[in-house]
Amino acid sequence: MKKTIILLFWIGTALFGGTITSLSDAINISGKQRMYSQRFLKDYAMIGMQNHYGKPKEDLVRTTDAFEKSLQALQQFKSDTITMKALKDEEEIWKKVKIILNDTPNIEKVPELQNLLEKLLKKADEATKDFVNLSKQKGNEIINISGRQRMLSQRMASLYLIKTWGVKDEAFAKKLQEAMTLFKESAKKLKAYPKNSEEIKHLLTKVDRSFLFLEMMNRSKSKFIPALIYRKSDDILKDMDRVTKLYAKNE
């Protein structure tokens, strides 16, 4: 049942193709671009390890489609010159990323791919913050923070999975710890937000429980099964995507 829910969630995401009509929507969708940058690496590692849990090949296709459609919608949305430059830079980096993703996963390609995805993440983050700055509604910052949690869920998982695959990254421990610390700090801010509905409070509690698993993974000296990492990070992603949409709807 859970696999079906996750699959339907991603099918719904990949079918995004509408227009963006508000800055709240733009912040949500632009923030999701950050998440895609990390999910690409997560799927790439699972495919490379020949681990079929979550159907990473199919997921990579859906995620690629969703990224491109979302980027196009963001570029068509009315914004300022600074934001458009960030989106244009994002598009140029994406062209290079897509070439690697369309080829058979190769562990030797991971450093290059990871470097490009770091740049893609940075530009997507810049665009998201630009949209936040364009908005005069203070509540839109909470959409940014909530949306960033989606990205962090995939970043924590992708870093762990490439390590499990055998990729040697000297900065691995630092990157993972930074992601986990930011996730915890952001979770506190979200829980303290005075406008949280009962549904949001419930979802944030669920996310806390899922995050405990990733913390345990980080502290353990044993290797965790990739499928468990994939599943738990998707649990967080699914719940945080719902939270972010609720914030975007209410602000």
Secondary structure by P-SEA (a helix, b strand, c coil): caaaaaaaaaaaaaacccccccaaaaaaaaaaaaaaaaaaaaaaaaaaacccccaaaaaaaaaaaaaaaaaaaaaaccccaaaaaaaaaaaaaaaaaaaaaaccccccaaaaaaaaaaaaaaaaaaaaaaaaaaccccaaaaaaaaaaaaaaaaaaaaaaaaaaacccccaaaaaaaaaaaaaaaaaaaaaacccccaaaaaaaaaaaaaaaaaaaaaaccccccaaaaaaaaaaaaaaaaaaaaaaaacc
